[in-house]
Every structure is written in structure tokens, then in C-alpha cells.
Amino acid sequence: HGLRVPQDVAIASIDNIDVAAMIRPALTTVNVPKRQLGQLAIQSLQSQKTFSNDSPVSMVIPTELIIRDSCGSKKLTDS
């Protein structure tokens, strides 16, 4: 369609895979701490086994927004 990144459209992703910083334009992404996510999942499963209540559980895992060129970050810093 002739769209250009980031001039016409901004792109962002989730997971911060290694290649995100290597491609051009570099991909803006959200870094999710996978190890911490896995540990919390295991803890949740273990607590469900120990405490067999059906009440919902909410967990917050801190993430990090990594701003790179695919979102127009150069435009933001040029002004």
C-alpha cells in the first residue's frame, strides 16, 4: 500500500525479541519479564493446589516500554 514506517504508520510489538533492535527501522516493543511471568504462574498453580478456593487472582507484572525508531521516536526528539 506504499505506507512507510514510521513516517506514515507507527508499529510496536510485545515481547522484545532479539531481532527487534536489529531490523530497520528498529522495532518499538514492550519488554515482558518472561522468567518472572513463569515463576508467578507456577506459584499460582501451587497455591490453587494448596488452597482450593475458586476466587479470582490478579497479578501485576511490571513491563518496560522500549521506544525505538518504528514509532517515530526521532520525530519526537527532533522538536
N, C-alpha and C positions, 0 to 999 in steps of 0.2 A: 504494500500500500504506500510505500515511499516515506513512511514515518522514520524519523531519526531519534535515537536515544542519546542524550536526554533533551535535545532541542525541542522535539515535538511531544514526547511522552516520557514520563519517568517510570523506572522499573525498580522494584525492590523484591527481596525474597526472604525466606525464613530458613535458617539452619547454618548460614555462614560456612558453606563447604569451601574447601581449599581453593578451588578454581575461581571462586567469586572475586578474589583480589587480582587474579591473573588475566582474566578476559578484559577486552576493551570495548566499551567503557567498563571500568571496574564496577561490580555489582553491589549496590547498597543492600544490606541484609540485616536481619536480626539474629544475633548470636544466642542460641538456646543452650544452656549448660546440660548436655546430654547425660553426663555421669550423675549429676545431682538429680536429674529427672528420673533416671533409672533407680537410684537409691531411694527416692521418695515413693516410687511405685512399689518397690519391694517392701518398704516399711508399711505402706498402706495395706498391701495384701496380707502381711503378717499380722497387723492389728485387726483386720477383718476376721482372720482365723481365730485370734485370741478373744476378741470382743465381738461376738456375733450379733451386733446391732445393725440395723439397716438404715441408720441415719446418714444423710449425705455428708461428704467430707469436701472441704475446699482447701486447696493448697495454692500458694503463690510462689512462683519461682522467678527470681529476678533475671531479666534478659538485658541485652545490650544492643542498642541500635548502632550499627556501624555504617556511617554515611560515606559513600563513595561516589564516583562520577555518574552513575546511572540515574541518579535522582536530580541531577543538575546542580550538584554541590558547588561547582566552580562558579556558576551564576550567582549563588548565594554569597560567595566570598568576594566576588568582583565589585559589588556595590558598596 
